[in-house]
Amino acid sequence: MRRDQRDPRRGVPGIALTIVAALAGLVWASHPTPALTAGPQDAVRQLIAGVTAVLEDPALQGPAQKAERQHRIARVIHDAFDYQDMARHSLGAQWAALTPAEREEFTRLFADLFERSYRVLVVRFLGERTTTYVGESSDGQWALVRTRLISEKDGEMPVEYRLSTVGGRWTLVDIVVDGVSLAANYRVQFTKIIRTSSYQTLLQRMRKRVE
């Protein structure tokens, strides 16, 4: 599986569109890691199990524990994703023009925004649904883990996790919800802002979102 063969964007109805909007709206709207030998599916299972454990922890229930819940979920998410890879691909050709310091800032902003959006997603949607693992495929460097979100209210919806190997472990680099690549959505948003305005405008919007 080649990295540049990401799923094409297409319209999705109902809950799938809501999930995509929750994650893709980074700018507009707003734990140990698994060893490589453990397999890509284990990395996805660890992410979902880690978030679920926080959501179901009796000691973290109630409004008074909201900040701590958010902090712990953010840590689980941070451990699972390769933000530098995601930031680089979301920015496209602009990435090559950045200095090391600029790349570091963009990656940090991207990571902060993504964690916030993904945290909203898992609290609002994934916590109310069951994840079933359908299968996985891997060429040793890239992997795809196929799952289904099952809900009595909304039925089934396919969710795919794209992973790559970094430093001897599997990390997530994209989520495909009902055929819609979130990484592709980020790239479309960022490219449009840079093309119609400037990279500095994109940075300003990102900085404002993380204040």
N, C-alpha and C positions, 0 to 999 in steps of 0.2 A: 504493500500500500504506500503510495507516494504522498508526501506531505501536501503537495499542491493540489491533490485531488479531493478537496473538501466538497461537501454536499452543496448543490446549488440552492439558492434561496427561493422559497415559494410560499404562497399564502397558506396559513393554517387557521382553522376555526377554533372558537371557544377557548378552553383552558390552555391549549398549546400556545395560542397567540398571546395570552396573558403572561405565560411563563417566559416566552421569548422577550416580550416587552419589559418584563421585570429585570431581566439580565442585560438586554441590549441597550436600555436607556441610561447608559452611564453618563453621557454628556447632555443629552437633550433634556431629560427630566432631572431630570436631575443630572507531643505525640510523636512518636517515632515514625519514620517513613518506612514503607515496605522495601525489602531487598528485591533486586531484580529477579532473583531466582524464585520469588514468591509468585510472580506472574501479574499481569496487568489487572486481572479481575480482582485480585486481592487489594490493589491500590484503590479501586472504586469501592469495594466493600468497606475498606477502612474509612474512607471519606464518609460514606452514608452512615455507617455504624457509629462513627465518632460524633457526628451531628445529632443522630438519634439519641445517643447516650446523654448528651447535654440537655436536649429537649425533655427527656423523660426523667432526669435526675430530680428526685424529690427535694433535695436541698436547694435546687435552683428554680423552684416554682414561685409564681407571684410577681407582682409589679416591682417589689423591692429588689428582686434579683435580676431584673431585666438587663442591666448594664453588665453584670457578670456573665449572664448567658450569652450575650452578644460577643463579649470578649473571648469566651471559650470557643464559641462557634467560629469566630474569625481565626483563631489559632489552628483549628482543624482544617479550615479551608486553605490557609496559608501553607500548611505542610503538604497539601495535596497537589497544588498547581505550580507549573513552571511559568512564572509571571514574565520573566525576561523573554522567553520564546513567544508567549502570547502578545506581549507589548510590541515586539519586533514585527510580527506578522500583521498585527492590527494597524500598524503605522505605515507599512508598505515601503515605497521608495524613499520616503522622508527619513527613515531610520538611518540610511547610509550617510546622510548629511549631518547627523548629530555628533557632537563630541562625546567622549566617554561620560563626562559629567551630566550632559543633557540626556543621554540615554538612561543614566541612573535615576534622574529625576522623573522622566517619563514613566519608567518602569514602576517606580514607587507610587506615583499617582494612579497609574492603571491598576496596580495591585489593590490599593486602598478602595478605589471605586468598585472594582469587581467584587471584592470581599463584602462590601456593604450590600451590593445588589444581590449576590448569591445568598447572603444571610437572610435577606427578605424573602427570597424564593423558598428556601428550605423551611423557614418558619411558617410561611403562608400556605405552601403547597405540599412539599415532600413529607412534612410531618403528619399529614392527613391521609397519606397513600402508602401502599405497599409496593416495594421494588422487587420485581422478579428478574432474575438473570437469565437471558436467552442464550448467550454464547459469546465467544471472543475469537478474534483472529489477530495474528501477529507475524511480522517478518523479522523479529529480533530487535528492530530499532523503533518501529511504529506499531501501535496496537489499537484495536477497536473493540470495546466492550459494549455489547448490546443488552439493553434492559427494557423493561416495560413498567410503567407506573400504573398501578391498578387501584381503582376506586369504585365503590358501589354506585356513587353518584355520577361520576364522569366516564366510567368505563376504563378502557385501556389506552395508553399512549406510549409510543416508542420513544426512548431516550437513549442516545448513543454517547459514549465517552471516548474521546480520542486521547491517546497517551503517547509519550516518547520516553526514551531512556536518557536519564541525566545523572551522571555521577554514580552509576551502578544501581539505579532504582527507577521505577516507573513513576512518571508525573503526568498529570492531566494538562492538556493543551487546548482542548475544545470540547464543547458539549453540543450535540445535535438534537434538538427537540422536534420530533415529528418531521424530520427532514430539513429543518432549518438550522444552519450552522451559526452559532453565536459569534464565533470568531469572524465569520464573513460579515455579520451585521456590524460589529465594531469597526471593521475596516471601511465599510461603506460610510458610516457616520463620520469617522475621522477624516477620510479622504474628501468628503463633501465640505467639511468645515475648512480644511486647508485650502481646497481649490477655490472656494467662494470668499474666503477671508485670508487666513494665514495660520501658520503653525503656532505662532504666539497667541492667537485667539483661542486655539484649541487648548493650549496650556492654561490660559486664564480661566476658561470654563472648568477645566479639570480641577484647578486649584480652588476655585470657588466651591465646587461640590464637596471637597474634603475639609472645608473649614469647620 
